[in-house]
Amino acid sequence: IYYLLPLILAASSLAAFEVSRRAEGLMRLATNVARWISMFAPQLFSFLTFVAGVVLLFSGATPAENDRLEWIKEFLLLPVIEISHFIGSIVGLGLLLLARGLQRRVDGAYVLSLALLGVGIVVSLLKGFDYEEALILMLMLMLLLPSRSYFYRKSSLFARSLSPAWIVAIAVVLGCSLWLTMFSFKHIEYGKELWWQFEIFGDAPRSLRAGAGAIGVAMVLAMWRLLRPTSPEPTLPRREELDRVSPIVKGCSSSVAHLALLGDKEWLFSENGRAFVMYGIAGRSWAAMGDPVGLKEEWKELLWQFHELSDRHGGWTVFYQVDAENLPLYLDIVLSLLKLGEEARVPLTEFSLEGHANKPFRHWHRKPESEGCSFEVVAASEVARLLPRLREISDVWVEYKNTREKRFSLGYFHEPYLLRTPMALVWKDGKIIAFANIWATDDHEELSIDLMRHLPDAPAGVMDYMFIELMLYGRQQGYHWFNLGIAPLSGLDNRIAAPFWNQLGTFIFRHGEHFYNFQGLRQYKEKFRPVWTPRYLASPGGVAVLRILTDIATMIAGTDPKARQA
């Protein structure tokens, strides 16, 4: 005791010290493990539930042990055995169907799966004392029982159709079950009278009735689905419907939500209408622009709704430029993540023209003013009278740049859209020479601009001048951040062990200046000393990513032949 007790105390103290010293790392590890389990647990339970359904159907298709039937007939009436056998196969079919609901994290599928597993355990014992089968189902029930938190979706089980892959899988299981019945009783001569034989050792007629019952229920459900009204096709919003989203957009903390006011994208609203996804379609890609907009509590279900909508139309679910803090939501719907670049946001509480470090800002600000430039912000209600001049500047700018209007992730000169936002103007000699429409959030979290145009003969540095004036304006109005937008492919990790996309993106960022000024754009935004935050693409992985990026580029370029305008 003189040696062992001090050794135990010393080891315990050392272990406690090491745990406390590494508490942060252990908490981070625990968080990552919990996130990983949350992502894969529904897939695992879906698979196990499907297996449980297969076990019950195959058990119903094969003969029971005669010695067990001999023993059980002393305790149970024949109708109980017959009904239990029939119900077992129906429960098996139900578990096959519910497995898809568990994969989609539907709470109703969780509750019904627990109930059917419980019923399956009982009927497995009653139809022939199949305790091995009952133990398998009991194990699955015990694993599923404490996992309620993974199944949070308040969605109808019948609101979504099964995918073709699930339909094929269920059809294969039912076909195999029927074949197993025929094989197990190949020595039996089949006839009409066989269906109506009820006896303790009548395994063949029991299996036929159970198999026919499962197939019959499956056919009834299939016919019911076919006769239901089809879901409406996505349509572009009408102009009067923009009034519905405008308050949601203004109440959002992200200025990017203003892209919804363009009217060039479809909307999918949450059940309560307090959040929506804005998206476009090109090829097979159903691409949502950014994170959902609106009440965050409704995002989870809304993401699943969008995922199922695109899946129902044979499309790929894509979310373009999503925030890092929301990535777990996209992992929940089994999407892969790809870093697109980094977004620049200037903290306005720290922005100033004072001090030695801000001398470049003062220079960029004073030079255009010395040439007679002045800055003004006009309210949205005053924009209408300025539209002819703004249209003139925009047309000259587009022609001078030898480009065309972009879409989807960028705004374009669309008068109904411009009438909904304030406008930043630069004047010279009594005429407007540059303008930008302003994105401003009602909670004063973020300020940004979208469409920025100027005349080719405007003084050099007019863009810098406008940015500085807007930042000063935002700080004066109490905004926290000024969003300068994303720098594509910047901030990608180029280590040897980095994913192929990171290495390819870094190579393009460094050597692709002939096609796009990647480094120049990053350097331009860097001079305002922003905080850089990553932005991601959430989509199916693999080779589909190349097609998806091509589809998104098509939407942004506005070259999709099927593109529609509001």
C-alpha positions, 0 to 999 in steps of 0.5 A: 500500500505504501508504494501502490497508493502513491503511484495511483495518486500520482498517475491520477494527478498526471492524467488530470493535469494532461486532460486539463492542459489539452481540454480545448483540443479534446473538446474540439475533437469531441465536437468533430466526432459528434459532427461526424456521427451526426452526418453518418448516423441517419445513413447507418440507421437507414441501412439497418432498417432496410436490412431489418425489412429484408430479414422479415420478408425473407423469414416469411418466405421460408419454412419455420422449424417444425420442432418449434412449431410443435412446441408453440402450438401448445400455447398459441391458437392457429389464427395467431400464428397465421396472422403473425406470419402475414403481419411480419411480411407487411412490417418488413415492407414497411421497414423498407419504405421507412428506411428512406425516411430515416435517411432524410431524417424525418421524425415520423419515420423514426417513430414508426420505425421504432413501432414496426421494429417492436411489432416485428419482434413480437410477430417473430416470436409468435409465428414460429419462435424465431428468437434469432430474428427477434434478437436481431430486431431487438438490437436494431431497436436498442441502437435506434431508441437513443438516437432521437436527436438525429431525426428532427425534420417535421415533414410528411412521410408521403410528401416526397416520392421514392427515388428510382434507386430506392424503388429498384432496391425495394422491387429487387427485395420483393422479387427475391422474396418471391423467388425464395418462396418458390425455391423453398417450396419447389416440391409443393404442387401449387393450386387454387386450394393451396391459398386456403389451407390453414394448418400448423405445419402449412408453411407453403400457403402461409408464405404465399399469403404473406408474400402476396400481401406484401406485394399487394400493399406495395402495388396499392401504395404505388398506385396511390402515388401515381394518382396523386397530383404532380408537384408544380414546376418551379417558376420565376417570381412575378414582379408583384411577388417581390414585395413578399421577399423584400421584408425578409431580405431587408431583415437578413444580416447578409447583404447578398440576400438582395440578389433575390430582388433581381427576380431572375431566380426561382424561390422556394419558401419554407412552410411558414414563409419566413425563409426562402432559397433563391436558385437557378437551373442550368443543365442538371444543376439546381444551384442556390445562391448563397445560404437560405435567407430569413429565419435561421430556425427554418433553414434545416427543413428548407434545405431538405425541401430544396434537396428533395425538389432537385432530386425529384427532377433528376437534378444536382443540389448545389449551394454556391458561396455558402458561409463556413459557419453553416457547413454542418447544415450541408453535411447533413444533406450529404453534400460535399464541400469545396472552397471557392475563395475568400470574401473580404469584409472591412470592419467599419468601426476601425475604418478611418482616414486618420493616422499614418497607416491610413495615409493611402486612404487620404490620398485616394480620397482627396485626389478625385475631390481635387478634380471636382468630384463629389459624393452623394447617397440618394434614397431608393424613392429618388432613383427613378428620375436618375435612371436615364442618366444611369442607363447611359453610363451603364451602356457606355461602360458595358461597351467600353469593357467589351463585356455583357451583363452578368447574372445569378451571383451578380446584379445587372442593369434591371430598372425594377431592381435598381428602384428598390435600393439606394444609390451611391453617386459620384458627380463632376461638373454637375453630371453623374459620372459613376454610380453603384446601387447599395445593399444595406441590411436593416439591422446595420450588420452589413453594407455593400454594393452590387452594380458599379459603373463609371464613364471611361473618362472619369478621373483615375481612382474614382472607384477607390474614392467611391469605396472610401466614401461608402465606408465612411458613410457606413460607419457614420450610419452605424453599420458594422461591416462593408462587404467587398465581395469574394476573391475567387480561388484565393486562400486555398491550401496548396500543401502536398497532402491538400485535395486535388481541387485546392492544388488546381485552384491554387495553380489557376490563381497563380498562373491564370491571369490571362483568363481572369485577374485573380491575384489582381482582384485579391490585391485590390481588395487587400489594400482596404485591410479587410477580414477574409472569410472562406466561402464554399460550394456545397454539392455532390462530389466526384466528377459531377463538380466539373459539370456543376461549375460549368453550369454555374459559370453559364448562369453567371455569364447569362449564356444559358439558352433556357435562361428566363428573365423576370 
